[in-house]
Amino acid sequence: MNKAIDYYSFITIEKQMMEKADLSELSFREVLAQHRSSTGEPQTKEIVRLALEKLKASGKEVRIYDSSKQLLGLAVDGIIVNDGKPLIFDNNIEKALSGSYAYTVTEDHLLYFATPIQDQYYQNAYVYEFVEDISYFYAIMDQIRYILFAGAGGFIILITLSSLWIARNTTKPIKLLLGAAQSFSRQEFRRVHLNRKDELGMLADGLDSMGRQLHDYIQYQKQFVSNVSHELKTPLAAIRGFSQYLVEGENENKELQKIYAHLLQESDRLTRLINELLLLSRFDKAGSNDLEVRKTEMNGLIQQVATSMGAKAKDKGIEIMFREAEPEDKLLTRVHANVNPMLMSHAIANLVDNAIKYSGSPSLIELKLTHTPNEVVIRIRDQGIGIAGDELERVQERFYRAKNASTANGSGLGLSICKEIVERFNGYIDMESQIGEGTTVTIVLPRA
């Protein structure tokens, strides 16, 4: 920028100096013409004297050179000096004698400007040079630079502040809307309102309306499931009772006995489904304070689950192993978490039950409890059929069953119930699995 300012500003100075040089050249040529008309023959010394008298005030210094670059006359501050020895720039004189303007600027801001003077034969017989102090020009340029840089700095600050203001007023409502959308995806509905009348305000109103409708719909759906589950529980208990009676009472017709047994089996499956739906309904209605959370020793809780599920696993030829703490890690037996013991036992038992259902014989199911200073980690690893990678996320959704889950009976609610239980205690479930190699389910809970 500095070079650009100097360049375009010097163009103006150069034009001014050229105009001044042209006027001085006219004055010098008038002296030549007058001297020729009065004497007939030019006399150099007289011409130089007359020219200096006429041009001595045209610059800080005025010089006249002949065609051999000899200094013929000098005037300083309007006074003719006879024996002066000024600073001479030979390049200026040579360039002027070749017929063009020439100038040099020194470090102390003095401009030496030379122009050729032609005689009656149009020969460059003399060089007229004047010196100008252009310190004022540099002072003006410094002021211009200061103004430009100050203005540019102020403009940058203004643009930055304006950008921040615009970004804040634009991104803040967008973040609010994004947060609301993410809350809706977790079925956490809240009011969305922006006090603005532009497109973002309209979008917020639309999102708020959608959220209220979704909330009402989901609440209606949950209430419907709860009501239906309660209504079905009594007649289903009657159906199961009659089915049990028919199975026990039929001893002659084997085909009828199979039909009655199948009816009893389906009654049991529907009973489990109703119980799971009622448990989900309880979660939907209950707050975190309604779950009777207390500080629970996790090692004993897991040991109880492993023991209670051991008989079912043994009938299928499956071994359940709870890994004991290493001797140097005995503090593991005193790891606590804030949970509801009954619900947490149900979640772990449900995961172990899944491992039993989808594992072959013989195989091993491993339960392991580890911890960090802040977390309790429970791992349940089986050697079963496994789950495809693209289904790992979806198997925790309600009623979703993996494609290869048809090998065992299920409702598709077990994992979703486990997920809801663990999340109620501020934990999460992570799953790793490979088809044909087994599944590892990890429960992570905050340590109490």
C-alpha positions as CSV (number, residue, x, y, z in Angstrom):
1,M,0.0,0.0,0.0
2,N,2.9,2.4,0.8
3,K,4.4,1.9,-2.6
4,A,1.0,2.5,-4.3
5,I,0.5,5.7,-2.3
6,D,4.0,7.0,-3.2
7,Y,3.6,6.0,-6.9
8,Y,0.3,7.8,-7.5
9,S,1.2,10.8,-5.4
10,F,4.6,11.2,-7.2
11,I,2.7,11.3,-10.5
12,T,1.1,14.5,-9.3
13,I,4.4,16.0,-8.1
14,E,6.0,15.0,-11.4
15,K,3.3,16.8,-13.4
16,Q,3.7,19.9,-11.3
17,M,7.5,19.9,-11.8
18,M,7.1,19.4,-15.6
19,E,4.7,22.3,-15.8
20,K,7.2,24.5,-13.8
21,A,10.1,23.3,-16.0
22,D,8.1,24.2,-19.2
23,L,7.5,27.7,-17.9
24,S,11.1,28.1,-16.9
25,E,12.2,26.9,-20.4
26,L,9.9,29.5,-22.0
27,S,11.5,32.2,-19.9
28,F,15.0,31.0,-20.7
29,R,14.2,30.9,-24.5
30,E,12.9,34.5,-24.2
31,V,16.3,35.5,-22.8
32,L,18.0,33.7,-25.7
33,A,15.7,35.4,-28.3
34,Q,16.1,38.9,-26.8
35,H,19.9,38.5,-26.6
36,R,20.1,37.5,-30.2
37,S,18.0,40.4,-31.5
38,S,20.2,42.9,-29.6
39,T,23.7,41.6,-30.2
40,G,23.3,39.3,-33.2
41,E,25.7,36.7,-31.7
42,P,25.0,34.8,-28.5
43,Q,27.4,35.4,-25.6
44,T,27.2,32.6,-23.1
45,K,28.1,34.4,-19.9
46,E,25.6,37.2,-20.6
47,I,22.9,34.8,-21.4
48,V,23.5,32.8,-18.2
49,R,23.5,36.0,-16.1
50,L,20.2,37.2,-17.7
51,A,18.6,33.8,-17.3
52,L,19.7,33.5,-13.7
53,E,18.3,37.0,-12.9
54,K,15.0,36.0,-14.4
55,L,14.8,32.5,-12.9
56,K,16.7,32.7,-9.7
57,A,13.5,32.7,-7.6
58,S,12.0,29.7,-9.3
59,G,13.5,27.2,-6.9
60,K,15.5,26.7,-3.8
61,E,18.5,26.4,-6.1
62,V,18.7,27.2,-9.8
63,R,21.5,25.8,-12.0
64,I,22.5,26.3,-15.7
65,Y,24.8,23.8,-17.5
66,D,26.3,23.9,-21.0
67,S,26.3,21.0,-23.5
68,S,29.5,19.7,-22.0
69,K,27.9,19.4,-18.5
70,Q,29.9,22.4,-17.1
71,L,28.1,24.5,-14.5
72,L,27.7,27.9,-15.9
73,G,25.6,29.6,-13.3
74,L,24.1,29.0,-9.8
75,A,21.5,30.8,-7.7
76,V,20.7,29.7,-4.1
77,D,17.6,31.0,-2.3
78,G,17.2,33.7,-5.0
79,I,20.9,34.9,-4.7
80,I,23.3,34.4,-7.5
81,V,26.5,32.6,-6.3
82,N,29.6,32.8,-8.4
83,D,32.0,30.3,-6.8
84,G,29.5,27.7,-5.5
85,K,30.2,24.0,-5.6
86,P,26.8,22.4,-5.4
87,L,25.9,18.7,-5.4
88,I,25.6,17.6,-9.1
89,F,23.9,14.5,-10.4
90,D,25.6,13.7,-13.8
91,N,22.8,11.3,-14.8
92,N,20.3,14.1,-14.6
93,I,22.4,16.3,-16.8
94,E,23.1,13.5,-19.4
95,K,19.5,12.6,-19.6
96,A,18.4,16.2,-20.0
97,L,21.0,16.7,-22.8
98,S,19.5,13.7,-24.6
99,G,16.2,15.7,-24.8
100,S,14.0,14.4,-21.9
101,Y,13.2,15.5,-18.4
102,A,15.2,14.0,-15.5
103,Y,14.9,14.2,-11.7
104,T,16.5,12.8,-8.6
105,V,15.1,12.8,-5.0
106,T,17.6,12.7,-2.2
107,E,17.1,11.3,1.3
108,D,16.6,14.8,2.8
109,H,13.6,15.2,0.4
110,L,15.2,17.5,-2.1
111,L,14.0,17.1,-5.7
112,Y,16.6,17.9,-8.5
113,F,14.7,18.5,-11.7
114,A,16.6,19.0,-15.0
115,T,15.2,20.1,-18.4
116,P,16.9,20.7,-21.8
117,I,17.1,24.2,-23.4
118,Q,17.4,24.3,-27.2
119,D,19.1,27.1,-29.2
120,Q,17.9,28.6,-32.5
121,Y,19.2,25.5,-34.3
122,Y,17.1,23.2,-32.1
123,Q,20.2,21.8,-30.4
124,N,20.2,21.0,-26.7
125,A,22.6,23.8,-25.8
126,Y,21.9,24.2,-22.2
127,V,20.4,22.3,-19.2
128,Y,18.3,24.2,-16.7
129,E,18.0,22.5,-13.3
130,F,16.1,23.7,-10.3
131,V,15.9,22.2,-6.8
132,E,12.7,21.9,-4.8
133,D,12.2,21.0,-1.1
134,I,9.4,18.5,-1.1
135,S,9.4,17.7,2.6
136,Y,5.8,19.0,2.7
137,F,4.9,16.3,0.2
138,Y,6.2,13.5,2.5
139,A,4.5,15.1,5.5
140,I,1.2,15.0,3.6
141,M,1.9,11.4,2.6
142,D,2.5,10.5,6.2
143,Q,-0.8,12.1,7.2
144,I,-2.5,10.3,4.3
145,R,-1.0,7.0,5.4
146,Y,-2.0,7.6,9.0
147,I,-5.6,8.4,7.9
148,L,-5.7,5.4,5.6
149,F,-4.3,2.9,8.1
150,A,-6.4,4.4,10.9
151,G,-9.4,4.2,8.7
152,A,-8.6,0.7,7.6
153,G,-8.1,-0.4,11.2
154,G,-11.4,1.2,12.2
155,F,-13.1,-0.4,9.2
156,I,-11.7,-3.8,10.1
157,I,-12.8,-3.4,13.7
158,L,-16.3,-2.2,12.5
159,I,-16.6,-5.2,10.1
160,T,-15.4,-7.6,12.8
161,L,-17.9,-6.3,15.3
162,S,-20.6,-6.2,12.7
163,S,-19.8,-9.8,11.7
164,L,-19.8,-11.0,15.3
165,W,-23.1,-9.2,15.9
166,I,-24.6,-10.7,12.7
167,A,-23.2,-14.1,13.4
168,R,-24.5,-14.1,17.0
169,N,-27.9,-12.9,16.0
170,T,-28.0,-15.5,13.2
171,T,-26.3,-18.5,14.8
172,K,-27.8,-18.2,18.2
173,P,-31.4,-18.8,17.1
174,I,-30.2,-21.5,14.7
175,K,-28.5,-23.3,17.7
176,L,-31.7,-22.9,19.7
177,L,-33.7,-24.5,16.9
178,L,-31.1,-27.3,16.5
179,G,-31.1,-27.9,20.2
180,A,-34.9,-28.1,20.1
181,A,-34.8,-30.6,17.2
182,Q,-32.3,-32.8,19.1
183,S,-34.5,-32.7,22.2
184,F,-37.5,-33.7,20.1
185,S,-35.5,-36.7,18.8
186,R,-35.0,-37.8,22.4
187,Q,-38.7,-37.2,23.0
188,E,-37.9,-34.3,25.3
189,F,-40.5,-31.7,24.2
190,R,-40.2,-28.1,25.3
191,R,-41.6,-24.8,24.0
192,V,-39.7,-23.2,21.2
193,H,-40.1,-19.4,20.8
194,L,-38.1,-16.7,19.0
195,N,-39.1,-13.1,19.4
196,R,-38.7,-12.3,15.7
197,K,-40.9,-12.1,12.6
198,D,-38.5,-13.3,10.0
199,E,-38.1,-16.8,8.5
200,L,-36.3,-18.1,11.7
201,G,-39.2,-16.9,13.8
202,M,-41.7,-18.7,11.5
203,L,-39.5,-21.8,11.6
204,A,-39.5,-21.6,15.4
205,D,-43.3,-21.3,15.5
206,G,-43.6,-24.3,13.2
207,L,-41.2,-26.4,15.3
208,D,-43.0,-25.5,18.4
209,S,-46.4,-26.5,16.9
210,M,-44.9,-29.8,15.7
211,G,-43.4,-30.5,19.1
212,R,-46.7,-30.0,20.9
213,Q,-48.4,-32.2,18.4
214,L,-45.8,-34.9,18.7
215,H,-45.9,-34.7,22.5
216,D,-49.7,-35.1,22.6
217,Y,-49.5,-37.9,20.1
218,I,-46.8,-39.8,22.0
219,Q,-48.6,-39.3,25.3
220,Y,-51.8,-40.6,23.7
221,Q,-50.0,-43.6,22.3
222,K,-48.3,-44.4,25.7
223,Q,-51.6,-44.0,27.5
224,F,-53.3,-46.2,24.9
225,V,-50.6,-48.9,25.3
226,S,-50.9,-48.7,29.1
227,N,-54.7,-49.0,29.0
228,V,-54.8,-51.8,26.6
229,S,-52.1,-53.7,28.6
230,H,-54.2,-53.4,31.7
231,E,-57.3,-54.4,30.0
232,L,-55.7,-57.5,28.4
233,K,-54.0,-58.7,31.6
234,T,-57.2,-60.1,33.2
235,P,-58.6,-62.0,30.2
236,L,-55.1,-63.2,29.3
237,A,-54.8,-64.6,32.8
238,A,-58.1,-66.4,32.3
239,I,-57.0,-67.8,28.9
240,R,-53.8,-69.1,30.5
241,G,-55.6,-70.7,33.3
242,F,-58.0,-72.5,31.0
243,S,-55.0,-73.5,28.8
244,Q,-53.2,-75.0,31.8
245,Y,-56.4,-76.9,32.7
246,L,-56.7,-78.3,29.2
247,V,-53.1,-79.4,29.0
248,E,-53.3,-81.1,32.4
249,G,-56.7,-82.7,31.6
250,E,-56.0,-84.1,28.2
251,N,-54.2,-87.4,28.5
252,E,-55.6,-89.5,25.6
253,N,-55.4,-87.3,22.4
254,K,-51.8,-86.4,21.8
255,E,-52.7,-83.9,19.0
256,L,-55.0,-82.0,21.2
257,Q,-52.4,-82.0,23.9
258,K,-49.9,-80.4,21.5
259,I,-52.5,-77.8,20.6
260,Y,-53.3,-77.0,24.2
261,A,-49.5,-76.8,25.0
262,H,-49.0,-74.4,22.2
263,L,-51.9,-72.3,23.4
264,L,-50.3,-72.3,26.9
265,Q,-46.9,-71.3,25.4
266,E,-48.4,-68.4,23.4
267,S,-50.4,-67.3,26.5
268,D,-47.1,-67.2,28.5
269,R,-45.5,-65.2,25.6
270,L,-48.4,-62.7,25.6
271,T,-48.2,-62.4,29.4
272,R,-44.5,-61.5,29.2
273,L,-45.3,-59.0,26.5
274,I,-48.0,-57.4,28.6
275,N,-45.7,-57.2,31.6
276,E,-43.0,-55.6,29.5
277,L,-45.5,-53.1,28.1
278,L,-46.7,-52.2,31.6
279,L,-43.0,-51.8,32.8
280,L,-42.4,-49.4,29.8
281,S,-45.6,-47.5,30.7
282,R,-44.3,-47.2,34.3
283,F,-41.1,-45.6,32.9
284,D,-43.1,-43.3,30.7
285,K,-45.1,-42.0,33.6
286,A,-42.6,-42.0,36.4
287,G,-40.0,-39.4,37.1
288,S,-36.5,-40.1,38.3
289,N,-37.6,-39.4,41.9
290,D,-40.3,-42.1,41.7
291,L,-37.8,-45.0,41.2
292,E,-36.6,-45.4,44.8
293,V,-32.9,-45.0,43.9
294,R,-30.4,-46.0,46.6
295,K,-26.7,-46.7,46.9
296,T,-26.2,-50.3,45.8
297,E,-23.2,-52.6,46.1
298,M,-22.9,-53.8,42.5
299,N,-20.7,-57.0,42.9
300,G,-23.3,-58.7,45.1
301,L,-26.2,-57.6,42.8
302,I,-24.4,-59.2,39.7
303,Q,-23.6,-62.3,41.7
304,Q,-27.3,-62.7,42.5
305,V,-28.3,-62.4,38.9
306,A,-25.7,-64.9,37.8
307,T,-26.9,-67.4,40.4
308,S,-30.6,-67.0,39.6
309,M,-30.0,-67.4,35.8
310,G,-27.6,-70.3,36.3
311,A,-30.3,-73.0,36.3
312,K,-31.8,-71.9,33.0
313,A,-28.4,-71.7,31.4
314,K,-27.4,-75.2,32.7
315,D,-30.6,-76.7,31.1
316,K,-29.3,-75.5,27.7
317,G,-25.7,-76.6,28.3
318,I,-24.4,-73.1,28.9
319,E,-22.1,-72.0,31.7
320,I,-22.4,-68.6,33.3
321,M,-19.1,-67.3,34.8
322,F,-18.8,-64.3,37.0
323,R,-15.2,-63.2,37.0
324,E,-13.9,-62.6,40.5
325,A,-11.7,-59.7,41.4
326,E,-7.9,-60.2,41.4
327,P,-6.2,-60.2,44.8
328,E,-4.6,-56.8,44.3
329,D,-8.0,-55.4,43.2
330,K,-10.1,-56.4,46.3
331,L,-11.6,-52.9,46.5
332,L,-13.7,-54.0,43.5
333,T,-16.1,-55.8,45.9
334,R,-17.0,-52.5,47.4
335,V,-18.0,-50.7,44.1
336,H,-21.3,-48.8,44.5
337,A,-23.8,-47.1,42.1
338,N,-27.0,-45.2,42.7
339,V,-29.7,-47.5,41.2
340,N,-32.9,-49.2,41.9
341,P,-31.7,-52.7,42.8
342,M,-34.8,-54.5,41.5
343,L,-34.8,-52.6,38.1
344,M,-31.1,-52.9,37.7
345,S,-31.3,-56.7,38.4
346,H,-34.1,-56.9,35.8
347,A,-31.9,-55.2,33.2
348,I,-28.9,-57.4,33.8
349,A,-31.0,-60.5,33.9
350,N,-32.7,-59.5,30.7
351,L,-29.3,-59.2,29.0
352,V,-28.1,-62.5,30.4
353,D,-31.4,-64.1,29.3
354,N,-30.8,-62.8,25.7
355,A,-27.3,-64.3,25.8
356,I,-28.8,-67.7,26.8
357,K,-31.6,-67.6,24.2
358,Y,-29.2,-66.8,21.3
359,S,-26.3,-69.0,22.3
360,G,-25.7,-72.6,21.3
361,S,-24.6,-75.6,23.4
362,P,-22.0,-75.9,24.8
363,S,-20.9,-72.2,25.3
364,L,-19.9,-69.7,27.9
365,I,-21.5,-66.5,29.1
366,E,-19.1,-64.2,31.0
367,L,-20.1,-61.5,33.4
368,K,-17.4,-59.1,34.5
369,L,-17.4,-56.0,36.7
370,T,-14.7,-53.4,36.4
371,H,-14.5,-49.8,37.5
372,T,-12.7,-46.4,37.2
373,P,-12.6,-43.6,39.7
374,N,-15.9,-42.3,38.2
375,E,-17.6,-45.2,36.5
376,V,-18.9,-48.7,37.1
377,V,-18.6,-51.0,34.0
378,I,-20.5,-54.2,33.7
379,R,-19.7,-56.5,30.7
380,I,-21.9,-59.4,29.5
381,R,-20.1,-61.5,26.8
382,D,-21.6,-64.5,25.0
383,Q,-20.6,-66.8,22.2
384,G,-23.9,-66.7,20.4
385,I,-25.2,-66.0,16.9
386,G,-24.2,-62.3,17.0
387,I,-25.8,-59.2,15.5
388,A,-25.0,-57.5,12.1
389,G,-23.2,-54.3,12.4
390,D,-25.9,-52.2,10.7
391,E,-28.5,-53.5,13.2
392,L,-26.5,-52.8,16.5
393,E,-28.1,-49.3,16.9
394,R,-31.6,-50.4,16.0
395,V,-31.9,-53.4,18.3
396,Q,-32.3,-51.1,21.3
397,E,-35.5,-49.6,19.7
398,R,-38.9,-50.7,20.8
399,F,-40.3,-53.8,19.0
400,Y,-37.2,-54.1,16.7
401,R,-35.8,-57.6,16.3
402,A,-32.6,-58.5,14.4
403,K,-33.0,-60.4,11.2
404,N,-31.5,-63.6,12.7
405,A,-33.5,-63.3,16.0
406,S,-36.1,-65.8,14.7
407,T,-34.2,-68.6,16.3
408,A,-35.8,-67.7,19.7
409,N,-39.0,-66.2,20.9
410,G,-39.0,-62.5,21.9
411,S,-41.1,-59.3,21.8
412,G,-38.4,-56.9,20.7
413,L,-38.8,-54.9,24.0
414,G,-36.1,-56.5,26.2
415,L,-33.2,-54.3,25.1
416,S,-35.2,-51.1,24.9
417,I,-36.3,-51.8,28.5
418,C,-32.7,-52.3,29.6
419,K,-31.7,-49.1,27.8
420,E,-34.5,-47.1,29.6
421,I,-33.5,-48.6,33.0
422,V,-29.8,-47.8,32.6
423,E,-30.5,-44.3,31.2
424,R,-32.8,-43.5,34.2
425,F,-29.7,-44.0,36.4
426,N,-27.6,-41.6,34.2
427,G,-25.8,-44.5,32.4
428,Y,-25.6,-45.9,28.9
429,I,-25.4,-49.2,27.1
430,D,-22.8,-50.0,24.4
431,M,-22.9,-53.1,22.2
432,E,-20.2,-54.9,20.1
433,S,-21.0,-57.9,18.0
434,Q,-20.0,-60.0,15.0
435,I,-22.1,-62.6,13.2
436,G,-21.3,-66.1,14.4
437,E,-18.8,-64.9,17.1
438,G,-21.0,-63.5,19.8
439,T,-22.0,-60.3,21.4
440,T,-20.6,-58.1,24.2
441,V,-23.0,-55.7,26.0
442,T,-21.4,-53.1,28.2
443,I,-23.4,-51.2,30.9
444,V,-21.7,-48.0,32.2
445,L,-23.0,-46.3,35.3
446,P,-21.8,-43.4,37.4
447,R,-19.9,-44.6,40.4
448,A,-21.5,-43.6,43.8
